C-alpha cells in the first residue's frame, strides 16, 4: 500500500515538472501562490518545488521576488505533518518536518 503512495507521488512530481516546463511562470505563480496563500503544507511545497525545477531559469527570474516573498513567510516555510505508516503489524508514527532550510527525515523500521 505504501509503495502505491510513493509511486503516485513520484508521478505527481514528474507531472509538476512538466507543468513548469510548458506553462509560463506568470501563469502558474498566479494559480499556485494564490492556492497556497492561506494554507501551505509540505506536500504542496514539494509539488511547487517540482514545478520550479521544471521551469526555465531565464523565464523564472522575473518571478523570483514574488516566490521568495511568499516562501519567506513563517507560516509557509515551516510545515509539520504527522503521518501513520503501517509496515508489517506495527504502526509507526513519523513526523515529517518540511522547511526550506532543513532536511526531511523519514524513519521506518521493519
Secondary structure as GFF3:
##gff-version 3
##sequence-region A 1 110
A	DSSP	alpha_helix	2	22	.	.	.	ID=ss1
A	DSSP	alpha_helix	25	36	.	.	.	ID=ss2
A	DSSP	alpha_helix	42	54	.	.	.	ID=ss3
A	DSSP	alpha_helix	57	60	.	.	.	ID=ss4
A	DSSP	three_ten_helix	61	63	.	.	.	ID=ss5
A	DSSP	alpha_helix	64	71	.	.	.	ID=ss6
A	DSSP	alpha_helix	74	77	.	.	.	ID=ss7
A	DSSP	beta_strand	78	87	.	.	.	ID=ss8
A	DSSP	beta_strand	90	99	.	.	.	ID=ss9
###
